[in-house]
Amino acid sequence: MTKQKRAVMIGLERSANSKLKITMDDLIQISDKPSKWIKDVIITFKEYDDSIFEELDFTEKDLADFGYSIIARLYAFYKQGEI
């Protein structure tokens, strides 16, 4: 049995409290439609004031943590044969 392919989606949306929210979700590829993916699991999110985006004023820790989270998810897919 072939495992479903998985991916990570990074999104940006406006939160209920008017901050910008970066989201990271797992996606699953639909086997009968290889170009179609569906959201499977919300992994994490972080909210920021607009000024952080406008000035690209993220801390190095925030950037490192977010980058690590992406690589960790992709590594998990790789180890489970879901690529």
CORURBEL-V527008 format. One record per residue. N is the residue number from 1. RES is the residue in three letters. D_LAST is the distance of its C-alpha to the last C-alpha in Angstrom with 2 decimals. Layout:
N	RES	D_LAST
N	RES	D_LAST
//
This chain:
1	MET	14.05
2	THR	10.49
3	LYS	8.47
4	GLN	7.87
5	LYS	4.96
6	ARG	6.18
7	ALA	7.90
8	VAL	11.24
9	MET	14.38
10	ILE	17.55
11	GLY	20.76
12	LEU	24.48
13	GLU	27.13
14	ARG	30.73
15	SER	31.37
16	ALA	34.39
17	ASN	36.36
18	SER	35.85
19	LYS	33.59
20	LEU	30.38
21	LYS	27.32
22	ILE	23.93
23	THR	21.29
24	MET	17.72
25	ASP	15.86
26	ASP	12.57
27	LEU	11.49
28	ILE	10.22
29	GLN	9.90
30	ILE	12.98
31	SER	12.56
32	ASP	15.98
33	LYS	15.64
34	PRO	12.47
35	SER	14.10
36	LYS	14.83
37	TRP	13.18
38	ILE	15.14
39	LYS	15.87
40	ASP	15.20
41	VAL	16.66
42	ILE	18.82
43	ILE	18.02
44	THR	20.95
45	PHE	23.48
46	LYS	26.40
47	GLU	29.51
48	TYR	31.55
49	ASP	34.87
50	ASP	34.87
51	SER	36.72
52	ILE	33.81
53	PHE	31.73
54	GLU	34.76
55	GLU	35.51
56	LEU	31.96
57	ASP	33.56
58	PHE	30.65
59	THR	31.31
60	GLU	29.45
61	LYS	28.49
62	ASP	26.96
63	LEU	24.94
64	ALA	23.86
65	ASP	23.01
66	PHE	20.92
67	GLY	19.05
68	TYR	18.53
69	SER	17.23
70	ILE	14.51
71	ILE	13.48
72	ALA	13.84
73	ARG	11.53
74	LEU	8.68
75	TYR	9.78
76	ALA	9.87
77	PHE	6.26
78	TYR	5.88
79	LYS	9.01
80	GLN	8.31
81	GLY	5.74
82	GLU	3.80
83	ILE	0.00
//
